[in-house]
Amino acid sequence: MKRIDTYKQLQEEIQLSRHKVAQLEIQIKEDFEELKESLRPMNLAGETVKNMVHSERDGVIGESIGFTVDTLIKKLLLRNSNWLIKTAASFVLRNYAKNIVAKNSENIFNWIINKFRKTENNYSPEYSHGTHGDVEWDT
């Protein structure tokens, strides 16, 4: 340790210490951000697993999707499998499908609305009123 004899040396040492502390704080923040970035794939994997086993929305649409996926998995895809495999696969895929629909419900709703609007726009108004006044009949 350096011997301090004057007040000026003390002030310089304090400034040097404060500068070192500031540099260390910056280094700690950079290391922490780097650590967070390196753990991001683990967080994403954890979120995916959570979405597979936890259902966000239970309602008519969620239950309909759950029933459909459950039926497809148990009765069609895994009909010759063990009951434990059927149950586990059905549980995971049912919750995953419910969460996908819950998270994208706005996009799905807009897609359905746009499909109906396209069919309405393709409907020709000249045939919708039933007017046949300008038709010449050959009799």
Secondary structure, DSSP 8 states (H G I E B T S, - for coil): -----SHHHHHHHHHHHHHHHHHHHHHHHHHHHHHHHHHHHHHHHHHHHHHHH--S--SHHHHHHHHHHHHIIIIIITTTS-HHHHHHHHHHHHHHHHHHHHHTHHHHHHHHHHHHHHHHHHS-GGGTS---TT-----
